[in-house]
Amino acid sequence: MKRFSRDEIALRVARDIPEGAYVNLGIGLPTLVANHLDPSREVFLHSENGILGMGPAPATGQEDEDLINAGKQPVTLLTGGAYFHHADSFSMMRGGHLDICVLGAFQVSRHGDLANWHTGAADAIPAVGGAMDLAIGAKRVFVMMEHQTKSGESKIVDQCTYPLTGMACVSRIYTDLAVIDITSDGLVVQEMAEGWTLPELEKITGVPLSAA
């Protein structure tokens, strides 16, 4: 059975971002979304280190060491883009000025709780960054992640066992197997990778799922 590639997940997220939206792309997998946005639609990409108006990743050899996102990756700046103070950037995040944030996750509960900054392991390095501010401040939270851990455990769980980033904040989950909405009626599967059935997906997920 097939799985969506990382770029296919990013493309699927990009399709769900409406024109005119102000969007923060989290560190890691979410940064790929910038490369798949339709250039004919105006979307304003924000980074918490103080950028608004980011474009796709630069071509090899065209990187600017002074132009990076919050994950220290080189980025481009579109016409009209701006730099500003770190404090102003967090005011935007906390003040409800972002329409969507796209974050990675270690776990998402079926209630929309998010755990993405620490696994709780003794040797783990905590990396909360601006995730808590984004999770509570953005109008919608999308999560991009692999459906399972390397050991085969589902990252979508009944209750998070890792330290929480935010409670009941996630709107939609995009994985290498499915696109799943978190609703008041439970987890609703909007799309699945080719070859999967709902019972098969539900079995490896370990929590109840319903079809859209």
N, C-alpha and C positions, 0 to 999 in steps of 0.2 A: 504494500500500500504506500502511496506517495505522501510526502510531506512538503509543505511550502518552504521554499528557500528563504533566506533572510531578506533578499531583495524583493521577493514576492510578498512577504509580509509587509515590508516597508511601502511597496506600491499600493497594497490594499489599504493601509492607513492613510496614505496620501489621497486616495480617492474619497475618503470620508471627511477630509478637511475642506470646509466651504470657502469660497472666495471671500476675501476681506477679513478672514480670521487672524487673530493674534495668537501665536502658538509657540510654546516652549518645547524643545526636543531635549529629552534627558540624555545623560551620558550612556555610551554603549550603543546597543542596537537601535534605539530611536533616532540616532543621528543620521542613519541611512535614509530616513524619510525625506530629508532635504534634497536628495538626488533624484527623487521620483515625483516631485510636485510639478504639475503642469505649468510651464512658464507663461502660458496665456492667461492664467488665473493669478490674481494678486493675493499672496499670503504673506503675512509679516512674521518672520521667525525671530524669536527672542532667545537670548542666552543670559543666564543669571550673572555672568561676569561683566555684563554691561554692554550688550549689543542688541540692536533691533534692526532688522532688515538683512539678515544673513541669506546667502544664496547657497548653491551646492558646493561640494568639496572642490578645491582648486585642482587643476590639471597637474600632473607630476612635473616638478620643476618650476611651477608658478606659485608655490607656497610663500606666504608672507609670515615670518616668525612673530610679528607683532599683531597678527590677526588670527586669534584662536577662539574656540568655544570653551565652555566650562570644563570639558574633558581634555583640554589642551590639544585638541585636534585643529589643524589649519582649516579655515573656512574662507569663503568669499563674502563680499559685501555688495549688495545690490544698489543701484542708483537710488538715492534718498535714504540709505541706511545711516544709522547713527551710533555713536559711542556715548556712554554716560557712566556716572559714578555707580559703583557697586551698590551703595545704599539706595539710589534711585531705582535700580533694577529690582531690588527686593521689595521696594514700595509698590512697584507695578505688580509683582507676584502676590503680595499679601493683600493688596487693595482690590482684588477681583478684576483686574484689567486684562487678564489673559482668558481667551475663549476656551483654549484646549491646552493641556500639557500631555506629552507622550513620555511615559516612564518605563523603565525596565522593572523587573520584580523577582524576588526569590519566592514569594507566595502571594496569592490573592485568594481571599475567602469567598465563599458563595454569597456573602452579604456585601461584598465590595471592599472589605478591609484590605489594606495594602501593607506588605512588609518588603522593603527593598534596600535597607541600609545596613543590616547586620544579621548574620545567621545565628548569632548567639554562641558560636564556637569560641573556645578559649584563645585560639590562635588567629581568629578572624580580625581583620582591620576594619573598624567601623568607618562608613563613608556616607554620612547622611547628606552632606552638601546642602542644596536648597530643596530637597525632595519634600520635606514636611511642609514648607511654605507653598510649594506648588500643589501638593495634594489637597491642601485646604483652601488655597486661593484661586485656583483655576475653575472655570465654570464646568468643564468636563475633563475627566481624567481617563486617558486611554493607556492601556498597558500592553507592551510588546514583550514577549518572552517565549522561550521554548516551552512546550507543553509539559515536559518531564525533565527531571534532573538527570544527571549522567548515570545515576544508579537506578533510573526508571520510576522514581516516585513522582506523583502528580504535583505540579506547582499550584494547581487550583485545588483548594482544600475546604473542608467544612469550617474549620477555625484555624487561623494562623498560629503556628507554634514559634515563629520568630518574632523579635521585637517589632511592634507596629510603627509604620510611618504615618498612617492616617486611617481613620475608621469610616467605613461606608462611603468611600470617596470615589471608587472606580466605577466608570460607566460602561466600558467595553474592554474586552480582552482579545488580543490578536496573538495567536500562537502558530506554530508550524503545522498544526492540525486543524484549527478552527477559528472562527470569529464568533465570540460569545458575548451577548449582552447580559448585564446584571440588572434585573428588574425586581419589582416588588413581588412578582410571582415566581422568582427563582432565576436560574441560569437558562437563557434562551439561545440556542445555537442558530446563528444566521447563515453560516457557511461551513463546509467541511472540506478538507483536502480530498482529492480524488481517490475513490476506492473505500472510503470509510463509511460506516453506517452509524446511526445514532447509538444503538446498543453497544457497539464496539468502542465508540468514543466515551460513552458513559462508564464503561467497565474500567478503562485505564485512568479515567479522571477521578472516579471514586466518590462523586457527589451527583445528585440527581440533575439531569439535563432534560430540556424539552426542545422540540423543533419550532422554529418560527412559523 
